[in-house]
Structures are given as structure tokens and as C-alpha cells.
Amino acid sequence: MDSNPIPVTVLTGFLGSGKTTLLNRILSERHGRKLAVIENEFGEVGVDNQLVIQSDEELFEMNNGCICCSVRGDLIRILGRLLKRKDRLDGILIETTGLANPAPVAQTFFTDDEMRRNFRLDGIVTVVDAKHLSTHLDLGDESVKQVAFADVILLNKTDLASPRELDALEARIRGINAVASIHRTRNCAVPLGRVLDIGGFNLGRATEIDPKFMEPEYPFEWAGAYRLPEGTHDLVIGHRDGDGRGHGHEHDHGDGHAHHHHGSENELDVAVMPVGSLGEGDIAAVRDAAVAVFSGWERRVKEGELILPGPSLNRLLLNRGSGGFRVEVASPGLFLVFEGCGEDPLHVHVAGELVKPSWQADFHAAHEHSEGVTSVGIQHPGELDGGRLNEWIGGLLRTKGNDIYRMKGVLSVRGAARRLVFQGIHMLFDAKFDREWGSEPRVNTLVFIGKNLNRAALTEEFKACLSA
């Protein structure tokens, strides 16, 4: 087995996004690398090869089909020919047609033994057009998969969109693929180190670029802390005379409708839970307990009825997005009020006076995206039982392989001094041990990108693989 396989970079992106511009930038740089370029076109007559600048790199062209289907055999044959070169290549660039699903291209380096021995999938770089990306994503075409499979995303043609539009596009991309690094570009101007030799296995690189990419999703959108005396108090949803917007808790989703996670704009889930203090540890403990509460059975509460503090989910039945309810407090203290996903403001009144929260926080709510593609990240310390891990991954690939677009991670296996790094594409999986952990904390880091992913189930199944 070649101990130093040739890195392969797949350049993908929808039609007109700027893939060839990026390729020409790479080829025109004085990087000193010996590169081969594989061009794929969909059509009987090739033109892309005429658009690629003349260089010393070898250029191979594949016509009459998309690289992800009919000409995949041609790809393997070309790669085989490249192995017979006398001088070793430093890398290979594969530019796919804009209509291509990048998964089968990447799978080439998992399924064929010779390919696995001699080549390493370094990364999938997706170029997206800031002007037209939203339109493509709305259509649910191949651009969604191109974003989902990416290790690096170039948000290109930034001069054609406003800063606010670019922020919204990044947020939408993050909803599909939370682990990819995103770079805003004009004419694909980007340092080569951000698209080449990125190390597809190195998930730690993603945490360096975006430390919050593993930030969990929650079934609630906001929480506020209120110090309440003994007695019965008013909880008001919506705007009423005298309420104003005094506590500063407003939702602005920008899409014109409420995101009530259980599907009705006239229902809102609320939990009122006691907390010992506003210390970080106490808040985190109650927050985690609230996650379990929101996943349980709800109490349906009509306007004017009581909300009971404690581990119970109150589904408030609203009238056109508003309503008044009562909170009964048996003993004075500090309470966290968790609000499900809604646009209407929440107010607490004591003896008719508006009470402002002494602490509040917004949470990354688990909204559904039209693309149906999401990311699930898991970070957990400890050592894994190898047998349980194999059994879990094997079962996951058999039952959920079609829905898992990408998965990758760094794992700590009991009895192994080195890190186990892996990546998978659909039902294909590849893992190897790389460097030793040394003094680095042995923290398992995994990410799954795909459809119909159950965060809670994946997390619990993973934890079951930990050694006792």
C-alpha cells in the first residue's frame, strides 16, 4: 500500500458558479506542484478544455455523459494511466459538470482497491453563485447535494449581492452543511491553502475555522430568567395595551411566518422551570433538562388557564398568535421560561407590572429547511469500544446509508494510542489510524450530513459505544 497516496481535489458547483475560474486561478499560481486536471463535460462536443488556460499540467477530457454516472469507468481508467507516469504527481484536480452529484465521484476513491491504495480524497470544493444560489436551493436540484457534500464552499460573485443577502446565504448554507468552511470570493480569488491540501480527514480543521459548528440545536428558541414572588402571575403572548416591547425579546426570522416546531402558528410550547442561580452550571443543567421536557408529552393549556412550573411542557392554545395565561408559583424563586419557536413576544406580569428578564439567551432552534438536509455534530470525551463502534457504524450504513450524504470524524478507541479518523459517503466507509493523541485530550468528534437525521438517536447510539 502506498504510504503517501496522491491527493485528489474535486471541484464542483452549479452551472455558471465559477468552477473554471477557480481552476484557472489554481493553474496560474506559482505553487510548484505537478498537477493533472480531469475535465468532465455534459455534451457531445467539449468546450471547457478550451476555456482552461494553457499550462504544463496534463489535461484529460471526458465527454458524452456526466462524471457521476456513465463515464465513471473513464475516470478510473484515466487515474490508472496517471499512476504509470514516471514522475510522481503532487495532486489531481477533477472538475465536474455543473449538473453532477459529487457523491459518486468521491465514491470512486472508496470502492476500487487500486484507487484506495494510490489516491486520497483530499476534499470537495463547491463553488456557489451568490446571485442565484437561493433559486437553485429552492428548486431542490443538485446544488443542494453539492453544498451538502462540500468540505470547502466558495460563496462566489459577492459583488452581486448585498452584505445582508450574503449573511442570509451563509446561514442557509450552514443549515445544510455545518462543517464546511465558507469563504466569500469575487472571481474565486482565494489562497490556495484554503482549497488544496486541506486534509479531508482532519475534522479538527473545521473547528479551527468555525468553533461553533458543533453547536447543538434545541427544541426551543429563547429562554429568560425571572425572579417571581409567591402567587399567581400573568404570562402574555403577543402585544397588548401597555405591554410595549420592554424586555427586548423579539423574534425576527425574516421569512414572514412563525416557526412553531409542532406545526401550528396558533400554538406555542412553553416550559417554566426553577433554577438555583444564574451561574453557568445551573443554567446549563436546567437547559439540558428542558430539552427532555420539550421532547415529552405536552399539556394543552387554554387561554386563562394555569401553567405549572416544573418538568412539564405547556402547549399554549393561542388566538391569532396571542393569548393570556397564568403562572402559579408556590414558593418564591428564580425561574427560567423556555419558549418554543415563535415570532410573538412573551411577557411576564407581576401584580399588573411588566417584569423584565434578569438573563436571557437565544438558542439555535431546530427548524426544518426546505432542502431537507441538515447536519448533526457530536463531541464527547472518552474511549470507544471497538466492537460496539463497528457494530453501530455497520448498522447505520445498512439502515441509513442512503440518507447520509457525508460523515466524518476523529475517534478515540480503547487500547489505541493513535486517533482513528474516518469519512463515509452514503453506504461507503473508510477509516484509518493517523497520528498519536499525545497530550491532546481524547475527545471524539463526529459530524453527519444528510436527510432524516435524528440528533437525539445518533447521540445516544454513539454514547452506547463508549467503554464502561
C-alpha positions as CSV (number, residue, x, y, z in Angstrom):
1,M,0.0,0.0,0.0
2,D,1.3,3.4,-1.0
3,S,2.2,5.2,2.3
4,N,1.8,8.6,0.5
5,P,-1.2,8.5,-1.8
6,I,-1.8,11.3,-4.3
7,P,-4.3,13.9,-3.0
8,V,-7.4,14.4,-5.2
9,T,-9.5,17.6,-5.1
10,V,-13.0,17.6,-6.6
11,L,-14.2,20.9,-7.9
12,T,-18.0,21.1,-8.1
13,G,-20.7,23.7,-8.3
14,F,-23.8,24.6,-10.3
15,L,-23.7,25.9,-13.9
16,G,-22.1,29.3,-14.1
17,S,-20.9,29.4,-10.5
18,G,-17.2,29.9,-11.4
19,K,-15.6,26.5,-11.3
20,T,-13.4,27.0,-14.4
21,T,-12.4,30.4,-13.0
22,L,-11.2,28.7,-9.8
23,L,-9.4,26.1,-11.8
24,N,-7.6,28.7,-13.9
25,R,-6.5,30.5,-10.7
26,I,-5.0,27.3,-9.4
27,L,-3.2,26.6,-12.6
28,S,-1.8,30.2,-12.9
29,E,-0.4,30.2,-9.4
30,R,3.4,29.6,-8.9
31,H,2.8,26.7,-6.5
32,G,5.5,24.4,-7.8
33,R,3.1,21.4,-7.8
34,K,2.8,18.9,-10.6
35,L,-0.9,18.6,-11.2
36,A,-3.2,16.7,-13.5
37,V,-6.6,18.1,-14.5
38,I,-9.6,15.9,-15.3
39,E,-12.4,17.9,-17.0
40,N,-15.9,16.5,-17.4
41,E,-18.5,17.9,-19.7
42,F,-22.0,17.0,-20.4
43,G,-22.4,17.0,-24.2
44,E,-21.0,15.6,-27.3
45,V,-18.7,18.5,-28.1
46,G,-16.2,19.6,-25.4
47,V,-15.6,23.3,-24.8
48,D,-14.4,23.6,-21.2
49,N,-11.0,22.4,-22.2
50,Q,-10.7,25.4,-24.5
51,L,-11.5,27.7,-21.5
52,V,-8.8,26.3,-19.3
53,I,-5.6,28.2,-19.6
54,Q,-2.6,26.6,-21.3
55,S,-0.2,25.2,-18.7
56,D,2.2,22.5,-18.0
57,E,-0.4,20.4,-16.3
58,E,-1.9,17.3,-18.1
59,L,-5.5,17.8,-19.1
60,F,-7.9,15.0,-19.7
61,E,-11.4,15.4,-21.0
62,M,-14.4,13.2,-20.7
63,N,-17.5,13.9,-22.8
64,N,-20.8,12.1,-23.6
65,G,-22.0,12.0,-20.1
66,C,-21.8,13.1,-16.5
67,I,-18.9,12.0,-14.5
68,C,-21.3,10.8,-11.7
69,C,-22.9,8.2,-13.9
70,S,-22.0,7.0,-17.4
71,V,-18.3,8.0,-17.6
72,R,-17.2,6.8,-14.1
73,G,-15.3,4.0,-15.7
74,D,-13.4,6.5,-17.8
75,L,-12.4,8.3,-14.6
76,I,-10.9,5.1,-13.2
77,R,-9.1,4.4,-16.5
78,I,-7.6,7.9,-16.6
79,L,-6.5,7.7,-13.0
80,G,-4.9,4.3,-13.8
81,R,-3.0,5.9,-16.6
82,L,-1.7,8.7,-14.3
83,L,-0.3,6.1,-12.0
84,K,2.0,4.9,-14.7
85,R,3.8,8.2,-15.1
86,K,7.5,8.1,-14.4
87,D,7.4,11.4,-12.4
88,R,5.0,11.4,-9.5
89,L,2.1,13.8,-9.4
90,D,1.6,16.2,-6.5
91,G,-2.1,16.3,-6.9
92,I,-5.1,15.8,-9.2
93,L,-8.0,18.2,-9.9
94,I,-11.3,16.9,-11.1
95,E,-13.8,19.5,-12.3
96,T,-17.3,18.0,-12.6
97,T,-20.1,19.2,-14.8
98,G,-22.4,21.6,-13.1
99,L,-25.2,19.0,-13.1
100,A,-23.1,16.4,-11.2
101,N,-23.9,14.9,-7.9
102,P,-20.4,14.8,-6.3
103,A,-21.1,11.6,-4.3
104,P,-20.3,9.0,-7.0
105,V,-17.1,10.9,-7.9
106,A,-16.0,10.7,-4.3
107,Q,-17.1,7.1,-4.0
108,T,-14.6,6.2,-6.7
109,F,-11.9,6.5,-4.1
110,F,-13.6,4.2,-1.7
111,T,-14.9,1.3,-3.9
112,D,-11.9,0.4,-6.1
113,D,-9.0,-1.2,-4.3
114,E,-6.4,0.3,-6.6
115,M,-7.9,3.8,-6.2
116,R,-7.9,3.4,-2.4
117,R,-4.3,2.4,-2.3
118,N,-2.9,5.1,-4.5
119,F,-5.2,8.1,-4.1
120,R,-6.6,10.1,-1.3
121,L,-9.7,12.2,-1.5
122,D,-8.3,15.5,-0.1
123,G,-11.5,17.5,-0.3
124,I,-14.6,18.5,-2.2
125,V,-14.6,22.2,-3.1
126,T,-18.0,23.6,-4.1
127,V,-18.4,27.0,-5.8
128,V,-21.8,28.7,-5.4
129,D,-23.1,31.8,-7.1
130,A,-24.2,34.4,-4.6
131,K,-26.7,35.8,-7.1
132,H,-28.6,32.6,-7.9
133,L,-27.9,30.2,-5.1
134,S,-31.2,30.7,-3.3
135,T,-33.1,30.0,-6.5
136,H,-31.2,26.7,-7.1
137,L,-31.7,25.6,-3.4
138,D,-35.5,26.4,-3.6
139,L,-35.7,24.1,-6.6
140,G,-34.1,21.3,-4.6
141,D,-31.8,20.4,-7.5
142,E,-28.3,19.0,-7.4
143,S,-27.0,22.2,-5.9
144,V,-28.3,21.1,-2.6
145,K,-26.2,17.9,-2.7
146,Q,-23.2,19.9,-3.9
147,V,-23.4,22.1,-0.8
148,A,-24.1,19.1,1.5
149,F,-21.0,17.1,0.3
150,A,-18.6,20.0,0.4
151,D,-15.6,20.4,2.6
152,V,-15.0,23.9,1.4
153,I,-17.6,26.3,-0.1
154,L,-16.7,29.4,-2.1
155,L,-19.5,31.9,-1.9
156,N,-18.6,33.5,-5.2
157,K,-19.7,36.6,-7.1
158,T,-20.1,38.5,-3.8
159,D,-20.2,41.8,-5.7
160,L,-23.7,40.8,-7.0
161,A,-25.3,40.6,-3.5
162,S,-25.6,42.9,-0.5
163,P,-23.9,42.1,2.8
164,R,-27.3,41.3,4.3
165,E,-28.0,38.9,1.5
166,L,-24.6,37.2,1.9
167,D,-25.2,36.8,5.6
168,A,-28.6,35.1,4.9
169,L,-26.9,32.8,2.3
170,E,-24.3,31.8,4.7
171,A,-26.9,31.0,7.3
172,R,-28.8,28.9,4.8
173,I,-25.6,27.1,3.8
174,R,-24.9,26.4,7.4
175,G,-28.4,24.8,7.7
176,I,-27.4,22.3,5.1
177,N,-23.7,21.8,5.9
178,A,-22.5,23.0,9.3
179,V,-18.9,21.6,8.9
180,A,-17.7,23.1,5.6
181,S,-15.5,26.2,5.7
182,I,-17.1,29.1,3.8
183,H,-15.1,31.8,2.0
184,R,-16.6,34.8,0.3
185,T,-14.9,35.5,-3.0
186,R,-15.0,37.6,-6.2
187,N,-13.8,35.8,-9.3
188,C,-12.8,32.8,-7.0
189,A,-9.9,34.8,-5.6
190,V,-8.8,32.6,-2.6
191,P,-5.5,31.5,-1.2
192,L,-4.6,28.0,-2.5
193,G,-4.1,26.7,1.1
194,R,-7.9,27.0,1.5
195,V,-8.8,24.7,-1.4
196,L,-5.7,22.4,-1.8
197,D,-4.1,20.1,0.8
198,I,-7.0,20.7,3.2
199,G,-6.9,17.2,4.6
200,G,-10.4,15.8,4.2
201,F,-9.9,13.6,7.3
202,N,-8.9,16.4,9.5
203,L,-12.1,17.4,11.2
204,G,-10.2,19.5,13.7
205,R,-9.6,21.9,10.8
206,A,-13.3,22.6,10.8
207,T,-13.4,23.5,14.5
208,E,-10.5,25.9,13.9
209,I,-12.4,27.7,11.2
210,D,-15.7,27.7,13.0
211,P,-15.5,26.8,16.7
212,K,-19.3,26.8,16.9
213,F,-20.0,24.4,14.1
214,M,-20.9,21.7,16.7
215,E,-23.3,24.0,18.5
216,P,-26.3,21.8,19.2
217,E,-29.8,22.5,18.0
218,Y,-32.6,23.0,20.6
219,P,-36.3,22.4,20.5
220,F,-36.7,26.0,21.9
221,E,-35.7,29.3,20.6
222,W,-35.4,31.6,23.6
223,A,-35.1,31.5,27.4
224,G,-35.4,34.2,30.0
225,A,-34.8,34.2,33.8
226,Y,-37.4,35.8,36.0
227,R,-37.4,36.2,39.8
228,L,-41.0,35.7,40.9
229,P,-42.7,36.0,44.2
230,E,-45.2,33.5,45.6
231,G,-48.6,33.8,44.0
232,T,-50.3,33.8,40.6
233,H,-48.8,35.9,37.8
234,D,-49.7,36.7,34.2
235,L,-47.9,35.3,31.1
236,V,-48.9,37.1,28.0
237,I,-48.1,36.1,24.4
238,G,-48.3,38.8,21.8
239,H,-48.8,42.6,22.0
240,R,-51.4,44.0,24.4
241,D,-52.1,47.5,25.6
242,G,-49.3,48.6,28.0
243,D,-47.0,45.7,27.1
244,G,-44.8,47.6,24.8
245,R,-41.6,45.7,23.9
246,G,-39.9,46.4,27.2
247,H,-38.0,43.2,27.8
248,G,-36.3,43.3,24.4
249,H,-37.3,39.8,23.4
250,E,-38.3,39.9,19.8
251,H,-38.1,37.3,17.1
252,D,-37.2,38.4,13.6
253,H,-37.0,35.4,11.3
254,G,-37.2,37.5,8.2
255,D,-39.4,34.9,6.4
256,G,-42.8,36.3,7.3
257,H,-44.2,33.4,9.3
258,A,-43.8,31.8,12.6
259,H,-41.7,28.6,13.1
260,H,-43.8,26.7,15.8
261,H,-41.9,23.4,15.9
262,H,-45.0,21.3,16.2
263,G,-46.6,22.8,13.1
264,S,-49.3,25.2,14.2
265,E,-49.0,29.0,14.2
266,N,-51.7,29.2,16.9
267,E,-49.9,27.0,19.4
268,L,-46.7,27.8,21.3
269,D,-44.7,25.4,23.6
270,V,-43.5,26.9,26.9
271,A,-41.8,25.4,29.9
272,V,-41.3,27.2,33.2
273,M,-38.5,25.6,35.3
274,P,-36.9,26.6,38.6
275,V,-33.2,27.4,38.6
276,G,-30.9,27.8,41.6
277,S,-28.9,30.6,40.3
278,L,-27.8,32.4,37.1
279,G,-24.4,30.6,37.3
280,E,-23.3,28.9,34.1
281,G,-23.5,25.4,35.6
282,D,-27.1,25.8,36.9
283,I,-28.4,27.3,33.7
284,A,-26.8,24.5,31.6
285,A,-28.3,21.8,33.8
286,V,-31.8,23.3,33.5
287,R,-31.3,23.9,29.8
288,D,-30.5,20.2,29.3
289,A,-33.4,19.2,31.4
290,A,-35.6,21.4,29.2
291,V,-34.5,19.5,26.1
292,A,-36.0,16.4,27.6
293,V,-39.2,18.2,28.6
294,F,-39.7,19.5,25.1
295,S,-39.4,16.0,23.7
296,G,-42.1,14.7,26.0
297,W,-45.9,14.8,26.2
298,E,-47.5,18.2,26.3
299,R,-50.3,19.7,28.5
300,R,-52.7,21.7,26.3
301,V,-53.4,25.0,28.0
302,K,-56.3,27.2,27.0
303,E,-56.3,31.0,27.5
304,G,-56.7,32.0,31.1
305,E,-55.7,28.5,32.4
306,L,-52.8,27.8,34.7
307,I,-49.2,27.0,33.7
308,L,-47.5,24.9,36.4
309,P,-43.7,25.4,36.9
310,G,-41.7,22.2,36.7
311,P,-40.7,19.5,34.3
312,S,-43.9,19.7,32.1
313,L,-44.4,21.0,28.6
314,N,-47.2,23.5,28.2
315,R,-48.7,23.8,24.8
316,L,-50.5,27.2,24.8
317,L,-53.5,27.5,22.6
318,L,-53.4,31.0,21.1
319,N,-55.9,33.2,19.4
320,R,-54.3,34.5,16.2
321,G,-50.9,34.3,17.8
322,S,-51.7,35.9,21.1
323,G,-53.2,34.9,24.5
324,G,-53.1,35.4,28.2
325,F,-52.2,32.7,30.7
326,R,-51.4,32.4,34.4
327,V,-48.3,31.1,36.2
328,E,-48.8,29.8,39.7
329,V,-45.7,30.0,41.9
330,A,-45.9,28.0,45.2
331,S,-42.5,29.3,46.6
332,P,-40.6,32.4,45.5
333,G,-37.5,32.0,43.5
334,L,-35.8,32.2,40.1
335,F,-37.4,30.6,37.1
336,L,-36.3,30.0,33.5
337,V,-39.0,30.4,30.9
338,F,-38.3,28.5,27.7
339,E,-40.2,29.5,24.6
340,G,-40.6,27.3,21.5
341,C,-40.1,28.7,18.1
342,G,-42.5,31.6,17.6
343,E,-42.4,35.3,16.4
344,D,-44.7,36.7,19.1
345,P,-43.1,38.3,22.1
346,L,-43.5,36.7,25.6
347,H,-44.2,39.0,28.6
348,V,-44.4,38.2,32.4
349,H,-46.5,40.5,34.7
350,V,-46.5,40.5,38.5
351,A,-49.3,42.5,40.1
352,G,-50.0,44.1,36.7
353,E,-46.5,45.3,36.2
354,L,-44.2,44.1,33.4
355,V,-41.2,42.2,34.7
356,K,-38.0,42.2,32.6
357,P,-35.8,39.1,32.5
358,S,-32.6,39.3,34.5
359,W,-31.0,37.0,32.0
360,Q,-31.9,35.9,28.5
361,A,-30.4,33.9,25.6
362,D,-31.3,32.9,22.1
363,F,-30.8,29.3,21.0
364,H,-30.1,27.7,17.7
365,A,-33.6,26.2,17.1
366,A,-34.0,23.0,15.1
367,H,-36.0,24.5,12.2
368,E,-36.9,22.5,9.2
369,H,-35.3,23.7,6.0
370,S,-36.9,23.3,2.6
371,E,-33.8,21.4,1.4
372,G,-34.5,18.6,4.0
373,V,-30.7,18.3,4.5
374,T,-29.2,19.0,7.9
375,S,-26.1,18.5,10.0
376,V,-25.7,16.7,13.3
377,G,-22.5,17.1,15.2
378,I,-21.3,15.1,18.3
379,Q,-18.4,15.9,20.6
380,H,-17.9,13.6,23.6
381,P,-14.8,12.7,25.7
382,G,-13.9,9.1,26.5
383,E,-12.8,5.9,24.8
384,L,-14.8,3.8,22.4
385,D,-15.3,0.0,22.4
386,G,-14.1,-1.1,19.0
387,G,-16.6,-3.9,18.7
388,R,-19.6,-1.7,19.6
389,L,-18.3,1.0,17.3
390,N,-18.1,-1.4,14.3
391,E,-21.5,-2.8,15.0
392,W,-23.1,0.7,15.3
393,I,-21.4,2.1,12.1
394,G,-22.3,-1.1,10.2
395,G,-25.9,-0.9,11.2
396,L,-26.1,2.8,10.5
397,L,-24.7,2.3,7.0
398,R,-27.2,-0.5,6.3
399,T,-30.2,1.3,7.5
400,K,-29.4,5.0,6.9
401,G,-26.8,4.9,4.2
402,N,-29.0,6.4,1.5
403,D,-29.8,9.4,3.8
404,I,-26.2,10.0,4.9
405,Y,-24.5,12.2,2.4
406,R,-21.3,12.7,4.3
407,M,-20.0,11.6,7.7
408,K,-16.5,12.2,9.0
409,G,-14.8,12.2,12.4
410,V,-11.9,11.7,14.7
411,L,-12.4,9.0,17.3
412,S,-10.6,7.7,20.4
413,V,-10.6,3.9,20.5
414,R,-9.8,2.0,23.7
415,G,-6.3,0.5,23.6
416,A,-5.2,2.6,20.6
417,A,-2.6,5.3,21.0
418,R,-3.4,6.9,17.7
419,R,-6.5,8.7,16.5
420,L,-9.0,6.8,14.3
421,V,-10.1,9.1,11.5
422,F,-12.9,8.3,9.2
423,Q,-15.1,9.5,6.4
424,G,-18.1,8.0,4.7
425,I,-20.3,8.7,1.7
426,H,-23.7,7.0,1.7
427,M,-23.0,3.3,2.4
428,L,-19.3,3.5,1.9
429,F,-16.9,4.0,4.8
430,D,-13.2,4.4,5.2
431,A,-11.2,4.6,8.4
432,K,-7.5,4.6,9.4
433,F,-5.3,5.5,12.3
434,D,-3.2,8.6,11.9
435,R,-1.1,10.4,14.5
436,E,-0.9,9.7,18.2
437,W,-3.1,11.6,20.6
438,G,-0.1,12.5,22.8
439,S,-1.1,15.1,25.4
440,E,-4.2,16.2,23.4
441,P,-7.5,15.4,25.2
442,R,-9.1,12.3,23.8
443,V,-12.3,13.8,22.6
444,N,-14.5,12.1,20.0
445,T,-15.7,14.4,17.2
446,L,-18.2,13.3,14.6
447,V,-20.4,15.0,12.0
448,F,-23.2,13.6,9.9
449,I,-24.7,15.5,6.9
450,G,-27.8,14.2,5.2
451,K,-31.6,13.8,5.3
452,N,-33.9,12.5,8.1
453,L,-31.2,12.6,10.7
454,N,-32.3,12.2,14.3
455,R,-29.9,14.1,16.5
456,A,-31.0,12.5,19.8
457,A,-30.9,9.0,18.5
458,L,-27.5,9.3,16.9
459,T,-26.1,10.8,20.1
460,E,-27.5,8.1,22.3
461,E,-26.3,5.3,19.9
462,F,-22.9,6.8,19.9
463,K,-22.7,7.0,23.7
464,A,-23.7,3.4,23.9
465,C,-20.4,2.6,22.1
466,L,-18.3,4.2,24.9
467,S,-16.3,1.8,27.1
468,A,-17.7,1.5,30.6
